[in-house]
Amino acid sequence: MDLSVLWFWIVAFLFVGYFVLDGFDFGVGMSLPFLGKDDTDRRVLINTIGPVWDLNETWVIVAGASLFAAFPEWYATLFSGFYLALLLILLALIARGVSFEYRHQRPDSKWKQWFDGMIIVGSAVPALLWGVAFANIVQGVPLDADHNYTGTLFDLLNPYALLGGLTTLLLFFTHGVVFISLKTDGELRERARRLASRAGLLTVVVAAAFLLWTGLAFGTLWFWVLAAVAALALIGGWLANARGAEGVAFTLLAVTVATAVAALFAALFPDVMPASNDPANSLTVANASSSAYTLTVMSWVALVFMPLVLAYQGWTYWIFRKRVTRASIEAAAAH
């Protein structure tokens, strides 16, 4: 396989990992106003992702670094053209991270409400804008002969892209709420399961519309295969949640996110940034990649370190696999 093609799919794998892992973090953050009836509930919700959220977030850093090294032309066009949207995502992620660390520093309820609001916004904004960004990448944006984006921020907020953003928002929300039902017990677990059922039904409808639109406009054979798997997994996850099988539901929703993102990359390939105004201005795997030497060195580095990263991530989830309970939070507060 050509190394530029290999690295296209490695970058795809890294973004798949990021959306699967940080996606349910976003969902947990967005669930605070729906499931957090009191401060103890909210602490339980935050503690379900407390040990792993920062590790999950590092996937986007690695994905961005890999994109910069393997496809510098793609990186330059994407980060200059989508600058404002990506800046909003960055600010939201910073606000969310700060809030996780600072909300418990003072007992004042107003202090906690302020940071809880930052967690909600810091989760919802990236969940929406990542979908908007990737939908625009798939459908193409106006580029000049030097591969510079010639549109505006408002051009990115078109109906197809907004539908993509709504799809990721709902999908991450549902995934996060199912994760809460997997990681909690008692009344909170039951409320999360009921909320996941309602949100899941809406997600099925919106995601089906987005995948169908994408398939009819940009679909390839592999897109349709992956989209079909994503659709079946989403419906299966919704049914498993209705039966109370949280582990199965969470796994199937992870498969949904993974295959849906992979389907978008399949629809994009071999382009990396299509030009909507003139196909001759498009960036492709061939004309956007680094030199063969650079890609060779990166391949050896990835071969050595990627298994170590995956092993460490798996170990972390195994260590923090137990449910978070109200009793444990109340006992910690008493001390």
Phi, psi and omega in degrees: 000138176300137185296327178294322176293317178303315182286334171301315182282335173292317176299318177300316179300318181294320177290324174301313179300319180295313183291326177294314188276309179283344178300313181286337171299315177301317181298319177298315179298318180290342183279350185307313181288343182266327186246343183273084183288331177216180184295326179295317175303314182295323177294322176299313181301313181294322181290342177295331179248359184308315183282349190235347189299320182290325175294320177298322184290336181294341179300324181288330176294315179294321178297316179295319178295320179294320177298317180298317184281321185274325183225071184299326178293318177297314180302313183297315180293316182295311187281339174276317182289323181259027189304309184295318180296316180290328176295319177298320177297314181299314179297321179295318179295321177296314180299319179295314181297317178298319183295320177302323185275334190255342188297332183266007184282341177223146182281349184298131184292324179296320177302312181293321179297322179298313182286330174297320177298323177293325177295317181297309180295319181292347175263319184288320183297310177296322180301323178282311189286331175297320177294320177299315182297312184290327176296320178294323178298318182293315184280343179097153179226159180291126179232146174272185184294339178265012178068027176268138178291129184250004180267194179237175177301322183289335175294332179285341182266054179270166185304316181296315181293321178295324175296320176298319178295319178295324179297311179294322178302310182289322181294316178293322179298312180297316179300317180293320181292323175296321176299321178298316179295332178284330189254001181235181178219178175067214185296321181298320178299316180292320178296322178295320180295319178293320178295322179296326178295315180291315180293324181296323180295317177294323179297319179302314182295310184292317181295322178298318179297317181292315181294322179294316177300314180298315182296317181292328183270322189226006191293145171241175179302313182292328176300312183296323178296310181293321179296322178295318177297316179299317181295315179296319180294322179295315178295318178297320178295321178296318179292320179296321177296320179298330179274356181085013179269079188297321181298316178294317180299315181296318179297316181292326177289327174296320176296321179300309181298315183298312183286329177293316178293318178298325178296322178295320177293325178294324177290330182283318186301139007270004173287157169242335175209089182294144175266117183286337183271328182205112181305334180295339181269001183292148171267134181237172176304324184284314187268359181251355189272163175284182179291161179299323180296314179300315181294327178294313179299315179298324181295318179293321178296316179296321181298325182279314191268334182299315177299325179294318179296315180296321179295318179295319179296316178298320179296319180299314179295327179292318181296321183255039186277346186286158178288151175260126185244158175298322181300319181292323178292316180294323178294320178294322180293327181293336180266000000 
